[in-house]
Amino acid sequence: MTALPAAKWRHAPGLRRIVAALGADQVRIVGGAVRDTLLGLPVTDIDLATPLLPDEVTQRLAAADIKIIPTGIAHGTVTAIASGDHHEITTLRRDVETDGRRATIAFADDWREDAARRDFTINALYADPDSGDVDDWFGGIDDLRSGCVRFIGDAATRIAEDHLRILRFYRFAARFGRGDLEPVGHAAVIAARQSLKSLSRERVADELLKILSIADPRAIVNQMATDGIFEVILPELVPDFAAILDRLLANEAAAGAPPSPLRRLSALLPAEPATAEQVASRLRLSTRQRKHLSALAGHRGDLRPARQLAHAVGVDAARDACLLGGNPASATAAAAALENWAVPILPMKGGDIIARGIGAGPEVARILRAVEAAWVAEDYPDAARVGELVDQMIGRSSD
């Protein structure tokens, strides 16, 4: 039997307290923590499964003075906070009925039955918290080794249970796959792609942004386009998206910019603010995300220096617009100019102009706008220079 290699997280005080409270024979580490540890990848979330019913889980944790949050108790999930660490604990389940968007579940006491309702073999790995021994009923360890993302059982059935698994297939293939996509699952997601329309827009957006967060999403984005996935979830996809993504990834690498899913989403769309607004609305993006996407669409080809552009759209949008529309040299220069920099506030107010003898009214506002434009063009000089600019503007006004 395969066992987990030594990993620091396995001995974390919070996890050990939870295991002790529930009983080592009543809990298993599941899913991503097992998968990623076997691959030697960093582990962030450590989820647990148990045959204990939610009430029993709650009672045992409370008796051990471990805080409980009933995050999804109707579906058997509670969050335990021990020694500062958060862990989701879910009672074993089986599906009673599914419609592709949500499932009616019943609690179970069979580890294999719980594993069988998961999506991919590489995600259906359960590890003993003490020995580290891994239970693998569906060949997930072999698939991890070969870089194969494979549905558990019948692919079409797994997709019918939750249509989001179509997008998850592409995301996990991009992260863990090697070589061609597993052919049976690949054919199944293509055949079922229209069912993505039945999902909530928030779920689609969340999964799409996760795909675009991958270090290099180009191969999987190209595959999704070839497979007709974007025709369903992002019909605004521009024909030359591949070239734009190539340029963006080159600029990100040169500038040392971390991945940004919104920046990459912008690369897939026309440089039209109205279209960006439409997509953001349909995907139910936040107000901040919507404004950012619109700003990128409107300023992708803006040739102003980065700090001037930042005055108009903010530092983050200016940086991303330069990464989208520039070349490696200009993108690197823009990133350097904006690093640890905030747009300053003009050290001049209307009252300062009135104090120089200009009567209150529209002329004050006109002069202030002209001074601000000159101040930005000169890369934000100090107050003394702003005073000179004001005097120059007043002089021109008098002339």
JOZINOR-V319100 format. One record per backbone hydrogen bond with DSSP energy under -0.5 kcal/mol. NH is the residue of the N-H (numbers start at 1). CO is the residue of the C=O. If there is no record, write none. Layout:
NH&CO + NH&CO
//
This chain:
4&132 + 10&7 + 11&8 + 12&9 + 16&12 + 17&13 + 18&14 + 19&15 + 20&16 + 21&17 + 22&18 + 23&19 + 26&23 + 27&24 + 28&49 + 29&127 + 30&47 + 31&125 + 33&30 + 34&31 + 35&31 + 36&32 + 37&33 + 38&34 + 39&35 + 40&37 + 41&36 + 47&30 + 47&45 + 48&88 + 49&28 + 50&90 + 56&53 + 57&53 + 58&54 + 59&55 + 60&56 + 61&57 + 62&58 + 63&59 + 64&60 + 65&62 + 66&61 + 67&81 + 69&79 + 71&69 + 72&77 + 73&70 + 75&72 + 76&73 + 77&72 + 78&89 + 79&69 + 80&78 + 80&87 + 81&67 + 82&80 + 82&85 + 85&82 + 87&80 + 89&78 + 90&48 + 91&76 + 92&50 + 94&106 + 96&104 + 97&104 + 99&102 + 100&161 + 104&97 + 105&103 + 106&94 + 108&92 + 111&109 + 114&110 + 115&111 + 116&112 + 117&113 + 117&114 + 118&115 + 121&150 + 123&120 + 124&121 + 126&135 + 127&29 + 128&133 + 129&27 + 132&128 + 134&2 + 135&126 + 135&133 + 136&134 + 137&124 + 143&139 + 144&140 + 145&141 + 146&142 + 147&143 + 147&144 + 148&143 + 149&147 + 150&148 + 152&119 + 155&153 + 158&154 + 159&155 + 160&156 + 161&157 + 162&158 + 163&100 + 165&162 + 166&163 + 167&164 + 168&164 + 169&165 + 170&166 + 171&167 + 172&168 + 173&169 + 174&170 + 175&171 + 176&172 + 177&172 + 177&173 + 178&147 + 186&182 + 187&183 + 188&184 + 189&185 + 190&186 + 191&187 + 192&188 + 193&190 + 195&192 + 196&193 + 197&194 + 198&195 + 199&196 + 204&200 + 205&201 + 206&202 + 207&203 + 208&204 + 209&205 + 210&206 + 211&207 + 212&208 + 213&209 + 213&210 + 214&211 + 217&214 + 221&217 + 222&218 + 223&219 + 224&220 + 225&221 + 226&222 + 227&223 + 228&225 + 229&224 + 230&224 + 232&228 + 232&229 + 233&229 + 234&230 + 237&234 + 238&268 + 241&238 + 244&240 + 245&241 + 246&242 + 247&243 + 248&244 + 249&245 + 250&246 + 251&247 + 252&248 + 253&249 + 254&250 + 255&251 + 256&252 + 257&252 + 264&260 + 265&261 + 266&262 + 267&263 + 268&264 + 268&265 + 269&265 + 269&266 + 272&270 + 276&272 + 277&273 + 278&274 + 279&275 + 280&276 + 281&277 + 282&278 + 283&279 + 284&281 + 285&280 + 290&286 + 291&287 + 292&288 + 293&289 + 294&290 + 295&291 + 296&292 + 297&293 + 298&294 + 299&295 + 300&296 + 302&299 + 308&305 + 309&305 + 310&306 + 311&307 + 312&308 + 312&309 + 313&309 + 314&310 + 318&314 + 319&315 + 320&316 + 321&317 + 322&318 + 323&319 + 324&320 + 325&321 + 326&322 + 331&327 + 332&328 + 333&329 + 334&330 + 335&331 + 336&332 + 337&333 + 338&334 + 339&335 + 341&338 + 348&346 + 352&349 + 353&349 + 353&350 + 354&350 + 355&351 + 356&353 + 357&354 + 358&353 + 359&357 + 364&361 + 365&361 + 366&362 + 367&363 + 368&364 + 369&365 + 370&366 + 371&367 + 372&368 + 373&369 + 374&370 + 375&371 + 376&372 + 377&373 + 378&374 + 379&376 + 380&375 + 386&382 + 387&383 + 388&384 + 389&385 + 390&386 + 391&387 + 392&388 + 393&389 + 394&390 + 395&391 + 396&392 + 397&393 + 398&394 + 399&395
//
